[in-house]
């Protein structure tokens, strides 16, 4: 949300070169949500795994609590399979930790606090989506 609403956090044009942006629309062409994905840095992932980084997830307040975020995460997992990756990584803000836990993500342990982001969440690919 901060990426879209706070000027200092907004995506810059050069950042968009590395991101895949997906937009969820209603039948009336209203933007319900936005998803940004990129290839995750191997050093951020569980050892021996490949993954996509969920760089940004935004749900329009008019459509919150209607499953849009869950649908975008499910779509992210489809992208994981299409890119032949092991899973999806999120570097969450502390206030989003519970949301990602409820979506089936596992908290990755921090073994090197000086190098690792404290709130990393991992959702491995499963054939039981």
C-alpha positions, 0 to 999 in steps of 0.5 A: 500500500505504501508503494502506491500512496506515499511518494517516497515509496512509489515505484520509479520507472527504472524499477518497473524494468525488473517487475512483472505487474498484474492488475485485477479488474472487476467486470466494470473495469475497476482496479480491484488490486495490483500485484508486482513480482520479480525473481527472488535473490537466491540469498533470500530464499531457503537453501537450494530453492528458487522462487519469485519475490512478491514485491508488492500487493495492493488491494483497493480499499473498496474491494478489501475483505472480498478475497482479492488479495487471496486471489492475487496470491493464488495467481502468484503461485501460478506464476511460480509454477510457470517459471519452474520455481519452488515457491513464493517469497514475501518480505513483509512489513511487520503489520502484514505478518499475520495476513501472510501467515493466514495465507499459508506462508511459513516464516523463515528463520533469521540466522544472520540479522545483519544481512537478512530481512526480519519478516521473510515469508515463504510459500512453497509450491504445492500441487494442493493449491 
